[in-house]
């Protein structure tokens, strides 16, 4: 979905819109899944990266600008625990019990015109 909003700064309001958000690359060089006896599943992802392309525009009382942008997030680490109740009745289910995510670097490049 598009991201639209308004931020207040000392010199006035800034309206922004980020649209056409597309994930263009995902790298998972280190990922593992293990069973936790009697409780569920552990997912560990290490040193992952993600690249996103988008359109952006901003507007203030003084100027407006728009263009294309790329966001590259790297050194992403995720540890998630899922519980899997062992009930015989009803459909199988899974729920997220805990999740920890960290990211190391975020590189944002905006290309635009005035």
Secondary structure as UniProt FT lines:
FT   STRAND          3..9
FT   TURN            10..11
FT   STRAND          12..27
FT   STRAND          30..36
FT   TURN            37..39
FT   STRAND          40..59
FT   STRAND          64..83
FT   STRAND          95..102
FT   STRAND          105..113
//
